[in-house]
Structures are given as structure tokens and as C-alpha cells.
Amino acid sequence: MTTWTTRPETPDDIAVVHAVNAAAFPTEEEANLVDALRADPEAWIEGLSTVTVDESGTVVGHALLTRCTVGGEPALALAPCAVLPDHQRTGAGGAAIRAGLEAASKQGENLVVVLGHAEYYPRFGFVPASGLGVTAPFEVPDEAFMALLLHPEREAPRGAIAYPTAFGV
């Protein structure tokens, strides 16, 4: 298994991060979402857009954490996460997610919410958000709407999540 290198996104990565997200999904919707979140000073948090690079330094993966609120209190949304198709299922995405979560923890963040595959995100410590008192503003299967406490000893917000405007929900 490849040992991946991760780092925070830099301004030079903007176009390639867009390309990675565009390649990883059927449409450019997620790539455009990243661009819209980057342009939103209330959502974007410097250092929490993480890229995975291969041995040649080429960006092959990306994970984004942006500001959302839960019950009116600050939290993070993990989305999107993307890997170039020929590097999927190699750990590149997981490396970006882990590095992003570690950076968020170091910045003092606590609650992270993700809407995604119930088989994938628990490996990072995510559990059904309902168990932490976090609800979605739309219908979603309980097992697909998950949350993670980076500092479980600390109080965490409870209530409905409010996503940044760019998410359109």
C-alpha cells in the first residue's frame, strides 16, 4: 500500500483541485462547490483544504472541511472528498481526510459532520449524527448522516446543521 503525502492546498493548487473533483464525480457540481466555498469567507478556513500528492508531487486527492453551524454554534462540514479515478481505492482519499481532521483538531475545532457512505466514514471515527444530537435539514438515512468529535471531552453543539450557502440546502 502506498504511503501518501498530504499538505494544505496552496493557491497554485486551485485549478488542479477543481480538476480532481471534476474527474472524481459524474458532473462538475462538486468541483464548482469547492470553488464557491473557497470564495465564501464565512465558510472557507485556511489550512482545511487538504490535498494528497503522489511521489512526483502531482495532486491526486482532495478533502475539504468548511465552516457550518450546528444549533447556531460553529462546526465543520466534510465535503467534498475526491480522488482521481486511477488513484481511487489506494488510500489517497483517506490520507487527505485524516490530514484534514488532524489539522482541524490542531486549530481547536471539535464537531465535524459528513453526509456519505455509511461503510466508509466510520473508519475515521464518524458515527450516526443523531446519536450526538445533530440533525439534517433534509430527509437522509440515519446511517448516512454522520458526525465526529475531534475532542470528545469537550461540549459539542447539538441541533440542526446549517450548511454554507454554496451547498444549496
N, C-alpha and C positions, 0 to 999 in steps of 0.2 A: 504494500500500500504506500502511496506517495505521501511524503511529509510536505504539507503545503505551507507556503509563506503567505502571511496576511499583513495588511497595513491599512491605515486610514486612506480613504480616497483623497487625491490631490486635484487641483484644478486641471492638470494635464490628463486626468482620467475621465473627465466628464463625458467626452464623446464615446470612449470605449465602454464605459459603464452603460450608456444608452444602448450601444450595440450588443452587449452581453444580454441585457434584459430583452431586447428585441428578438434576439436569436433563441432565447430560452422559452419564450411563450408564443402562442399561435398568432398574436397580434402585437402591435406596438403599445398597447394600452399600459402595460406595466412600465415600459421604458419612458413613456410620456408622464406617467405618475411620478417616477423618480425625478424627472426634470421639474415638474410642478412643485413637488415637495422641496426640492433644492431652492426654488425661487421664493418659498414661503418662510420668512424669517421667524415666524412663530412655531413652525413645525421642524425646521432644519436645526440640527445640533451638530456643531463642528466635532469631527472625530468619530461620529457614529454611523458613517457610511464606510463600510469595510470592503476591501477587495482582496481576492485571493489571486496570487500570481504564480505562474509556473516557473520552472528553473531558468527560463530565458527572460523572465521579468514581464511576460505577457499577462495581462489581466484575463482570467478565465472564469472568475466567480465574483458575486457581489451580494451583500446583505445590508439592508437599511433599517435603522432604528430612528423613528421620528417622534416628536412630541405629540401626545394625545392627552386627554384628560379622562379620569375615571371619577365619577362623583364630583366633578369640578376640580379635582386635585391632579397635579402633574403625574403622568405615567408615560410609557413608551409603547409604540406600535412597531412590531417587527414585520416589515413588508415593503417591497417585495424582496425575495431571495431568488437569485438567478445564477445559473451556471451554463456556459457554452455547451451545446448538445454533446459534443465529442468528449467533454470532461465530466459529464453527469455520472453519478454513482461512483465517484472516485474519492469522495470526502472533501472536495473543493468547497462545496456549499456549506457543509458542516463546519469547516475551518473558519469561514467568514462569519458564520453565525456565532460560534464560540468566541472569536476575537471581538466581535461587536458587543456581545453580552459582557465580556470581561472589561472592555473599555467603558461601557455604561456603568458597570459596578464601581469602577475606579472614579467615575465622575459623580458618584453618590446616588445614582438612580436606583430604584427598587423594583417597581411593578412594570412588567413587560407583558403585553398582550399580543397574541397571534391568532389569526384565522387560517387554519391549514390542515394538513393531513394528520389525522389522529395517530397514525402509525409512525410518523416521522418526528414530530416535535417533542414527544415525551423523553427522547434520548438526551435532550438538553435540560430536562427538569420541568418542562411545561406540564401542567395538569389542567383539567377542565376548569375554566374561569369561574363557573358557577360555584365551585367549592370555595372560592376566595371572595365570593360576594360580588363578582364582576359580571355585568350583563351586556349583551349586544343590543344595538338599536334596530335590529332586524332579526328575522327568523333564521336560526342557524342550529344545526345539530349540536347538542351539548359537547360531544367529544371533539368537535372541530374548532370550537372557540376556547382557546387555552390561555393560561397566564402563568407567569413565573415570578417568584420573589427572589431578587438578587441578594437581598439582605433579610432573610426570614425573621430575624429577631426584631426588626423594625415594624412599626404600624404601617399598614398599606391601605390605600384608598379602596372604598367599596362603592358600588353603584354602576350606573350606565357609562359605557365608554363613549366619548365624543372624539371622532377622528378628525384630522386636519381636513380643511375644505377640499383639497385635491382628491381625496378618496371618493367624494361624491355621495356620501351616505349621511 
